[in-house]
Amino acid sequence: MMASFMSYFGGRRDTKQAARDAIVGLRQQLQLIEKKEEHLQRKVEEELKKARANAVSNKPLATQALRRKKAHETEIDRLAGTRLQLEMQINTLESANLNAETMAAMKKASDALGVIHRGMDTAKVEDTMAQIHEQREIANEIADAISNPMNGNELDEDELNRELGDLEQEVLDERLAGADHVPLHIPPGAVKETPQPVAEEDEEAELKRLQAELAM
């Protein structure tokens, strides 16, 4: 079996086909044996009927029928043993063929891994990973430097708080100023009283009248 594997890997591609041909031949032989077994089984049943039919009336004939039945049964047992051996051989060939296919696939995978790992070793991988880690740290430092403000432009927290307080006071003052100009709510249907203006002409007339009385 090992020699078969070595010849398979050595380039003899007909090994696979040979295994398939052998399996086909064994299965064909199994079909012949099964047909033979069926034929003999029918013979057994025929001889058994003859024996029963002549068991009382013709015992010698019944005895011969039983002997032939026994011979057919013996042949059936032999064929059953042969059929079992053929089935085992088919299973062995199929298993060997599957093992050969599996080993071939594993060898191809191993060769592919060898090509992939060619020129690579643990030290080179570690060096590469160290370089990647170093470049990642540099990139993070650059990103932090870009996103953070310059030291000269840092804002004073106290100054921010004072500016915020001024804004709050301005908002409150605007709200209070706006409250003085809020129009009074007049209920629906109510008549708004319009103040009667004092005519300037009446005031002047009254003033002239008083002056005239004083002059008298």
ChimeraX attribute file (.defattr): number of C-alpha atoms within 10 A of each C-alpha:
attribute: neighborCount
match mode: 1-to-1
recipient: residues
	/A:1	8
	/A:2	9
	/A:3	8
	/A:4	15
	/A:5	18
	/A:6	12
	/A:7	14
	/A:8	18
	/A:9	15
	/A:10	9
	/A:11	9
	/A:12	12
	/A:13	11
	/A:14	11
	/A:15	17
	/A:16	16
	/A:17	11
	/A:18	12
	/A:19	16
	/A:20	16
	/A:21	12
	/A:22	15
	/A:23	20
	/A:24	13
	/A:25	12
	/A:26	17
	/A:27	16
	/A:28	12
	/A:29	14
	/A:30	19
	/A:31	12
	/A:32	13
	/A:33	18
	/A:34	16
	/A:35	12
	/A:36	14
	/A:37	21
	/A:38	13
	/A:39	13
	/A:40	19
	/A:41	17
	/A:42	13
	/A:43	16
	/A:44	21
	/A:45	13
	/A:46	14
	/A:47	22
	/A:48	18
	/A:49	15
	/A:50	18
	/A:51	22
	/A:52	16
	/A:53	14
	/A:54	15
	/A:55	15
	/A:56	10
	/A:57	10
	/A:58	12
	/A:59	14
	/A:60	13
	/A:61	15
	/A:62	20
	/A:63	17
	/A:64	14
	/A:65	22
	/A:66	19
	/A:67	15
	/A:68	16
	/A:69	23
	/A:70	15
	/A:71	14
	/A:72	21
	/A:73	17
	/A:74	13
	/A:75	16
	/A:76	21
	/A:77	13
	/A:78	13
	/A:79	17
	/A:80	15
	/A:81	12
	/A:82	14
	/A:83	21
	/A:84	13
	/A:85	13
	/A:86	18
	/A:87	16
	/A:88	12
	/A:89	15
	/A:90	20
	/A:91	13
	/A:92	13
	/A:93	16
	/A:94	16
	/A:95	12
	/A:96	18
	/A:97	20
	/A:98	13
	/A:99	13
	/A:100	21
	/A:101	15
	/A:102	12
	/A:103	15
	/A:104	15
	/A:105	12
	/A:106	12
	/A:107	13
	/A:108	12
	/A:109	12
	/A:110	12
	/A:111	12
	/A:112	12
	/A:113	11
	/A:114	12
	/A:115	11
	/A:116	10
	/A:117	10
	/A:118	9
	/A:119	8
	/A:120	11
	/A:121	9
	/A:122	8
	/A:123	9
	/A:124	11
	/A:125	11
	/A:126	11
	/A:127	11
	/A:128	12
	/A:129	12
	/A:130	12
	/A:131	12
	/A:132	12
	/A:133	12
	/A:134	12
	/A:135	12
	/A:136	12
	/A:137	12
	/A:138	12
	/A:139	12
	/A:140	12
	/A:141	11
	/A:142	11
	/A:143	11
	/A:144	11
	/A:145	11
	/A:146	10
	/A:147	8
	/A:148	9
	/A:149	11
	/A:150	9
	/A:151	7
	/A:152	6
	/A:153	7
	/A:154	9
	/A:155	10
	/A:156	8
	/A:157	9
	/A:158	9
	/A:159	10
	/A:160	11
	/A:161	11
	/A:162	11
	/A:163	11
	/A:164	12
	/A:165	12
	/A:166	12
	/A:167	12
	/A:168	11
	/A:169	11
	/A:170	12
	/A:171	12
	/A:172	12
	/A:173	12
	/A:174	10
	/A:175	11
	/A:176	11
	/A:177	11
	/A:178	10
	/A:179	10
	/A:180	8
	/A:181	8
	/A:182	8
	/A:183	7
	/A:184	6
	/A:185	6
	/A:186	9
	/A:187	8
	/A:188	6
	/A:189	6
	/A:190	7
	/A:191	8
	/A:192	8
	/A:193	6
	/A:194	6
	/A:195	6
	/A:196	6
	/A:197	6
	/A:198	8
	/A:199	8
	/A:200	8
	/A:201	9
	/A:202	10
	/A:203	11
	/A:204	10
	/A:205	10
	/A:206	10
	/A:207	11
	/A:208	11
	/A:209	11
	/A:210	10
	/A:211	10
	/A:212	9
	/A:213	8
	/A:214	7
	/A:215	6
	/A:216	5
